[in-house]
Amino acid sequence: MTIRIGIAGITGRMGRLLAEEVPAAGAALAGGTLRSGAAPAGAAVLPDFGALCGASDVVIDFTHAHVARTHVQAAADSGTPLILGTSGLSADDEAAVAEAAKRIPIVYAANFAPGVNLFLAIAERMAAALPPAQYDAEIVEMHHRQKVDAPSGTAVALGRAVAAGRGTTLEAAGKESGRDGHTGARGTGTIGFAALRGGQVVGEHTLIFAAASEHISLTHRSFDRRVYATGAVRAAVWAKGKAAGLYSMKDVLGM
């Protein structure tokens, strides 16, 4: 049976790309929810997220952080697997996602591009090999001027990968961002972030390990948002029939 995929926010920039990628993957578009505008031709419009879950085998959600908890609860109540790509979630939001994942499969990722997820895996290995006392870790990201959260979800995921490679967490290591004025010396072992905003940059992320005698940098650039949509639809197809749990794109990619 063809998998039915629903899209939250189907009129959004990502929603429209997802609506194109669903049939391209051989799946059926179950429909979507919208706040304004007209849905893509032939797409059913559902009155709310709960109704969308009821009409779908899997739902993809790239909407807004302020509705994340409501959406994961609705998905869990309906027993519908969820692909969650919303950025800017708080610690409480992420706790709600983890709780819902005890009842349904949820693929939650900061970025659904395959290359970014390989980037995260490499970042963790590099961090494990480069001692924090000698190598400062800095993450620089740039996005389009409309992006509302900073640092980006992918940048935070990079920070977490670096911290994991060093056997700690981002919170424990210390996050340095928004430096301005007389900040004092950089903290040893901390992880620095710089967020740039301008134009219509889809997404650029650079991880720098800076030592006294050498610098190593790793960069990923996205040129088309479609790569995120393709990855999310791939995750949706993968998630159907999986046991309840909190999954990442590493699971989807078999990494």
C-alpha positions as CSV (number, residue, x, y, z in Angstrom):
1,M,0.0,0.0,0.0
2,T,1.3,3.5,-0.9
3,I,2.3,5.5,2.1
4,R,0.2,8.6,2.8
5,I,2.2,11.6,3.9
6,G,0.7,14.7,5.4
7,I,2.4,18.1,5.6
8,A,1.9,20.7,8.3
9,G,2.1,24.2,6.8
10,I,1.7,23.1,3.2
11,T,1.7,26.7,1.9
12,G,5.0,27.6,3.5
13,R,8.3,27.7,1.7
14,M,9.3,24.2,2.9
15,G,5.7,23.0,2.7
16,R,5.5,23.6,-1.0
17,L,8.7,21.8,-1.7
18,L,7.6,18.9,0.5
19,A,4.3,18.7,-1.5
20,E,6.4,18.3,-4.7
21,E,8.8,15.7,-3.2
22,V,6.1,13.4,-1.8
23,P,4.8,12.1,-5.2
24,A,8.4,12.2,-6.5
25,A,9.2,9.6,-3.9
26,G,6.3,7.4,-5.0
27,A,4.2,8.3,-1.9
28,A,0.7,9.8,-1.8
29,L,0.1,13.4,-0.5
30,A,-2.6,13.0,2.2
31,G,-3.0,16.8,2.4
32,G,-1.9,19.6,4.6
33,T,-2.8,22.3,7.1
34,L,-2.4,26.0,6.3
35,R,-2.7,29.4,8.0
36,S,-3.0,31.5,4.8
37,G,-2.9,31.3,1.1
38,A,-4.0,28.4,-1.2
39,A,-2.7,24.9,-1.0
40,P,-0.9,23.4,-4.0
41,A,-3.2,22.2,-6.8
42,G,-4.9,18.9,-5.9
43,A,-3.8,18.9,-2.2
44,A,-6.5,18.4,0.4
45,V,-6.7,21.0,3.2
46,L,-7.3,19.6,6.7
47,P,-8.8,21.8,9.4
48,D,-6.1,21.2,12.0
49,F,-3.1,19.2,12.9
50,G,-5.1,16.4,14.6
51,A,-7.2,15.9,11.5
52,L,-4.1,15.8,9.4
53,C,-2.7,13.1,11.6
54,G,-5.9,11.1,11.2
55,A,-5.7,11.3,7.4
56,S,-2.0,10.4,7.2
57,D,0.3,7.4,7.7
58,V,3.2,9.9,8.6
59,V,3.2,13.6,9.1
60,I,6.0,16.0,8.3
61,D,6.2,19.2,10.4
62,F,8.5,22.2,9.6
63,T,6.3,24.9,11.1
64,H,7.0,26.9,14.3
65,A,8.5,26.2,17.6
66,H,5.6,27.6,19.5
67,V,3.3,24.8,18.2
68,A,5.8,22.0,18.5
69,R,4.4,20.7,21.8
70,T,0.8,20.8,20.6
71,H,1.7,19.0,17.4
72,V,3.8,16.2,19.0
73,Q,1.0,15.6,21.5
74,A,-1.6,15.4,18.8
75,A,0.6,13.0,16.8
76,A,1.1,10.8,19.8
77,D,-2.6,10.8,20.6
78,S,-3.4,9.6,17.1
79,G,-0.6,7.2,16.9
80,T,0.9,8.8,13.8
81,P,4.6,8.8,13.1
82,L,6.1,12.3,13.0
83,I,9.0,13.8,11.1
84,L,9.9,17.0,13.0
85,G,12.2,19.6,11.4
86,T,11.1,22.7,13.3
87,S,14.1,24.7,14.7
88,G,14.3,26.8,17.8
89,L,12.8,24.3,20.2
90,S,13.4,25.0,23.9
91,A,14.6,22.4,26.4
92,D,10.9,21.9,27.5
93,D,9.8,21.5,23.9
94,E,12.5,18.8,23.4
95,A,11.4,17.1,26.6
96,A,7.9,17.0,25.2
97,V,9.2,15.5,22.0
98,A,11.0,12.8,23.9
99,E,7.9,12.0,25.9
100,A,5.8,11.7,22.8
101,A,8.4,9.4,21.3
102,K,7.6,6.8,23.9
103,R,4.3,6.3,22.1
104,I,5.1,6.9,18.4
105,P,8.2,7.0,16.2
106,I,9.6,10.5,15.8
107,V,12.4,11.5,13.5
108,Y,13.7,14.8,15.0
109,A,16.6,16.5,13.2
110,A,18.1,19.9,13.1
111,N,18.8,19.3,9.4
112,F,17.6,16.6,7.0
113,A,20.3,17.1,4.3
114,P,22.4,13.9,4.1
115,G,25.6,15.9,3.7
116,V,24.9,17.8,7.0
117,N,24.4,14.6,8.9
118,L,27.8,13.3,7.6
119,F,29.2,16.7,8.6
120,L,27.9,16.1,12.2
121,A,29.4,12.6,12.4
122,I,32.8,13.9,11.2
123,A,32.6,16.8,13.6
124,E,32.2,14.4,16.5
125,R,35.2,12.3,15.5
126,M,37.3,15.4,15.0
127,A,36.4,16.7,18.4
128,A,37.3,13.4,20.0
129,A,40.8,13.6,18.4
130,L,41.6,17.2,19.1
131,P,42.0,18.1,22.9
132,P,39.9,21.0,24.0
133,A,42.7,22.5,26.0
134,Q,44.7,23.0,22.7
135,Y,41.9,23.3,20.1
136,D,39.2,25.9,20.5
137,A,36.0,25.0,18.7
138,E,34.1,27.8,16.9
139,I,31.0,27.5,14.8
140,V,30.0,30.2,12.2
141,E,26.7,30.0,10.4
142,M,24.9,32.3,7.9
143,H,21.3,32.2,6.9
144,H,18.7,34.4,5.0
145,R,17.5,37.6,6.6
146,Q,14.1,36.1,7.5
147,K,15.4,33.5,9.9
148,V,14.1,34.2,13.4
149,D,16.3,31.9,15.6
150,A,20.0,32.1,16.3
151,P,22.2,30.2,16.4
152,S,20.6,27.9,13.9
153,G,19.4,24.4,14.8
154,T,22.2,23.0,12.7
155,A,24.8,25.1,14.4
156,V,23.5,23.9,17.8
157,A,23.6,20.3,16.5
158,L,27.2,20.9,15.5
159,G,28.0,22.2,19.0
160,R,26.4,19.1,20.5
161,A,28.4,16.9,18.2
162,V,31.6,18.6,19.3
163,A,30.7,18.2,22.9
164,A,29.8,14.6,22.5
165,G,33.1,13.9,20.9
166,R,34.7,15.5,23.9
167,G,32.7,13.3,26.3
168,T,30.5,16.1,27.6
169,T,27.4,18.1,26.7
170,L,27.0,21.5,25.1
171,E,25.5,22.8,28.4
172,A,28.3,21.5,30.5
173,A,31.1,22.6,28.1
174,G,29.7,26.1,27.9
175,K,28.3,28.0,24.9
176,E,29.9,31.4,23.9
177,S,27.9,33.5,21.5
178,G,27.0,37.1,20.8
179,R,30.3,38.4,22.0
180,D,30.4,42.2,22.3
181,G,32.4,44.7,24.3
182,H,34.9,43.7,26.9
183,T,34.1,40.0,27.3
184,G,37.4,38.7,28.8
185,A,39.4,35.8,27.5
186,R,37.8,32.9,25.7
187,G,37.0,30.1,28.1
188,T,39.0,26.9,27.6
189,G,36.9,24.0,26.4
190,T,33.9,26.2,25.6
191,I,32.2,26.1,22.2
192,G,31.8,29.4,20.4
193,F,29.0,30.4,18.0
194,A,28.6,33.3,15.6
195,A,25.4,33.8,13.6
196,L,25.3,35.9,10.4
197,R,22.0,37.0,8.8
198,G,21.6,38.6,5.3
199,G,20.2,38.2,1.9
200,Q,18.7,34.9,0.9
201,V,21.4,32.5,2.0
202,V,19.9,29.0,2.3
203,G,22.4,27.8,4.9
204,E,26.2,27.9,5.5
205,H,27.9,26.3,8.5
206,T,31.7,26.2,9.2
207,L,33.2,24.4,12.2
208,I,36.7,25.7,13.1
209,F,39.2,24.0,15.4
210,A,41.8,26.6,16.2
211,A,45.1,25.8,18.0
212,A,48.2,27.9,18.4
213,S,50.0,26.1,15.6
214,E,47.2,25.1,13.2
215,H,43.6,25.7,12.2
216,I,41.3,23.1,10.8
217,S,37.9,24.0,9.3
218,L,35.0,22.1,7.8
219,T,32.3,23.7,5.9
220,H,28.9,22.7,4.5
221,R,26.8,24.9,2.2
222,S,23.2,24.4,1.1
223,F,22.2,26.0,-2.2
224,D,18.6,24.7,-2.5
225,R,16.1,24.0,0.3
226,R,14.9,21.0,-1.7
227,V,17.7,18.9,-0.2
228,Y,15.9,19.3,3.2
229,A,12.5,18.3,1.7
230,T,14.0,15.3,-0.1
231,G,15.6,14.1,3.2
232,A,12.4,14.7,5.2
233,V,10.3,12.6,2.7
234,R,13.0,9.9,2.8
235,A,12.7,9.9,6.6
236,A,8.9,9.7,6.4
237,V,9.0,6.6,4.2
238,W,11.6,5.1,6.6
239,A,9.5,5.8,9.7
240,K,6.3,4.0,8.7
241,G,6.1,0.8,10.6
242,K,9.0,1.6,13.0
243,A,8.6,1.1,16.7
244,A,8.0,4.0,19.0
245,G,11.2,5.9,19.7
246,L,13.2,9.1,19.1
247,Y,15.2,8.8,15.9
248,S,17.6,11.0,14.0
249,M,18.7,11.2,10.4
250,K,21.7,9.0,11.3
251,D,19.1,6.2,11.9
252,V,17.4,7.0,8.6
253,L,20.8,7.0,6.7
254,G,22.0,3.9,8.5
255,M,25.1,5.8,9.9
